[in-house]
Amino acid sequence: MTPPKPYYQDDLATIYRGDSFDILPYLSGIGAVVTDPPYSSGGAFRGDRMQSTSTKYVQTGTQAYRPEFAGDNRDQHSFLVWASLWLNAARNACVPGAVLASFIDWRQLPTLSDAIQAGGWTWRGIAVWSKGFGRPTPGRFSNAAEYVLWGSLGAMAERDAYPPGLFTAQPPRGEREHIAQKPDEVMGWVLGLVPPGAVVLDPFMGSGSTLVAAKSLGFRCVGIECDERYCETAARRVSQEMALSF
């Protein structure tokens, strides 16, 4: 089989356009998987999850248009199977001791923890991104956080680093280029889990936030994205001068 041609490549970053299941078999030497996959969430029932991503995740009154993204309409059973499969495929591209960090929300958190283990990873814990506020709901806790489920491919090497398990940062506002885009400082926090010299993979790259943060920290990085609009956005962001500080 012919290896895929990168959509974009520079000294540190490589972007592939395509389905992760088609690209991952060609990859090797990955030391960290850091990603924000489609949650297939946004509602308590399947009918809620089947709505468009802009209906589920964009607040009423938002003026900016951001393209829809694919793969966010699976029910809980199919999400478990799908996540187990991509986690296994990503694991096969990794070196022993590689680390995994995947964002998720509260609805699919139990399912993703099962998928991590079904995919052959050692599940090691949950870190919390606190957004500092939440939409108030009478008589209930506000949903003011997202979660990072993390693990490793076997034993982890000891190193003198102590990334916190709780990080507070507000979501980006009008400057977002993806509906589910994470703040740069949040991605920098998650990358604190990654050992020096590791190649970072994001199999659901979106607008490239993982790659932007990884490149700014000096990591080599690989992103995969099926939507050409987001490949173009990510390539533009990654090619710009990195001036982030974490």
Solvent accessible surface area in square Angstrom, and as a share of the most:
residue,aa,sasa,rsa
1,M,203,0.91
2,T,117,0.68
3,P,92,0.58
4,P,35,0.22
5,K,180,0.76
6,P,40,0.25
7,Y,81,0.31
8,Y,46,0.18
9,Q,117,0.52
10,D,46,0.24
11,D,138,0.72
12,L,56,0.28
13,A,0,0.00
14,T,17,0.10
15,I,0,0.00
16,Y,29,0.11
17,R,128,0.47
18,G,20,0.20
19,D,69,0.36
20,S,8,0.05
21,F,72,0.30
22,D,94,0.49
23,I,10,0.05
24,L,2,0.01
25,P,93,0.59
26,Y,76,0.29
27,L,23,0.12
28,S,94,0.61
29,G,40,0.38
30,I,3,0.02
31,G,6,0.05
32,A,0,0.00
33,V,0,0.00
34,V,1,0.00
35,T,0,0.00
36,D,34,0.17
37,P,4,0.03
38,P,18,0.11
39,Y,22,0.09
40,S,0,0.00
41,S,1,0.00
42,G,19,0.18
43,G,9,0.09
44,A,74,0.58
45,F,146,0.61
46,R,114,0.42
47,G,55,0.52
48,D,44,0.23
49,R,34,0.13
50,M,97,0.43
51,Q,74,0.33
52,S,51,0.33
53,T,7,0.04
54,S,38,0.24
55,T,82,0.48
56,K,29,0.12
57,Y,64,0.24
58,V,37,0.21
59,Q,101,0.45
60,T,146,0.85
61,G,58,0.55
62,T,56,0.33
63,Q,169,0.75
64,A,52,0.41
65,Y,169,0.64
66,R,15,0.05
67,P,24,0.15
68,E,63,0.28
69,F,33,0.14
70,A,71,0.55
71,G,28,0.27
72,D,1,0.01
73,N,56,0.29
74,R,64,0.23
75,D,41,0.21
76,Q,81,0.36
77,H,151,0.67
78,S,45,0.29
79,F,1,0.00
80,L,59,0.30
81,V,90,0.52
82,W,30,0.10
83,A,0,0.00
84,S,19,0.12
85,L,100,0.50
86,W,0,0.00
87,L,0,0.00
88,N,53,0.27
89,A,21,0.16
90,A,0,0.00
91,R,64,0.23
92,N,104,0.53
93,A,2,0.02
94,C,17,0.10
95,V,61,0.35
96,P,124,0.78
97,G,21,0.20
98,A,2,0.01
99,V,3,0.02
100,L,0,0.00
101,A,1,0.00
102,S,0,0.00
103,F,1,0.00
104,I,0,0.00
105,D,15,0.08
106,W,125,0.44
107,R,75,0.27
108,Q,4,0.02
109,L,31,0.16
110,P,79,0.50
111,T,10,0.06
112,L,0,0.00
113,S,9,0.06
114,D,78,0.41
115,A,0,0.00
116,I,0,0.00
117,Q,93,0.41
118,A,72,0.56
119,G,1,0.01
120,G,41,0.39
121,W,10,0.03
122,T,59,0.34
123,W,89,0.31
124,R,101,0.37
125,G,19,0.18
126,I,76,0.38
127,A,12,0.10
128,V,41,0.23
129,W,4,0.01
130,S,26,0.17
131,K,41,0.17
132,G,53,0.51
133,F,81,0.34
134,G,21,0.20
135,R,173,0.63
136,P,116,0.73
137,T,57,0.33
138,P,127,0.80
139,G,92,0.89
140,R,188,0.69
141,F,200,0.83
142,S,47,0.31
143,N,99,0.51
144,A,27,0.21
145,A,24,0.19
146,E,22,0.10
147,Y,50,0.19
148,V,5,0.03
149,L,0,0.00
150,W,61,0.21
151,G,0,0.00
152,S,0,0.00
153,L,33,0.16
154,G,39,0.37
155,A,86,0.67
156,M,61,0.27
157,A,89,0.69
158,E,171,0.77
159,R,87,0.32
160,D,124,0.65
161,A,36,0.28
162,Y,188,0.71
163,P,54,0.34
164,P,77,0.49
165,G,48,0.46
166,L,109,0.54
167,F,51,0.21
168,T,86,0.50
169,A,11,0.09
170,Q,109,0.49
171,P,28,0.18
172,P,16,0.10
173,R,133,0.48
174,G,58,0.56
175,E,118,0.53
176,R,52,0.19
177,E,60,0.27
178,H,19,0.09
179,I,3,0.01
180,A,35,0.27
181,Q,24,0.11
182,K,10,0.04
183,P,9,0.06
184,D,41,0.21
185,E,76,0.34
186,V,0,0.00
187,M,3,0.01
188,G,6,0.06
189,W,24,0.08
190,V,8,0.05
191,L,3,0.01
192,G,31,0.30
193,L,27,0.14
194,V,5,0.03
195,P,39,0.25
196,P,114,0.72
197,G,72,0.69
198,A,13,0.10
199,V,18,0.11
200,V,0,0.00
201,L,0,0.00
202,D,3,0.02
203,P,2,0.01
204,F,36,0.15
205,M,8,0.03
206,G,9,0.09
207,S,4,0.03
208,G,0,0.00
209,S,11,0.07
210,T,4,0.02
211,L,0,0.00
212,V,10,0.06
213,A,0,0.00
214,A,0,0.00
215,K,39,0.17
216,S,31,0.20
217,L,81,0.40
218,G,52,0.50
219,F,23,0.09
220,R,137,0.50
221,C,2,0.01
222,V,17,0.10
223,G,0,0.00
224,I,1,0.00
225,E,18,0.08
226,C,71,0.42
227,D,31,0.16
228,E,79,0.35
229,R,121,0.44
230,Y,3,0.01
231,C,0,0.00
232,E,111,0.50
233,T,21,0.12
234,A,0,0.00
235,A,15,0.12
236,R,106,0.39
237,R,26,0.09
238,V,0,0.00
239,S,63,0.41
240,Q,95,0.42
241,E,161,0.72
242,M,46,0.20
243,A,94,0.73
244,L,62,0.31
245,S,106,0.68
246,F,104,0.43
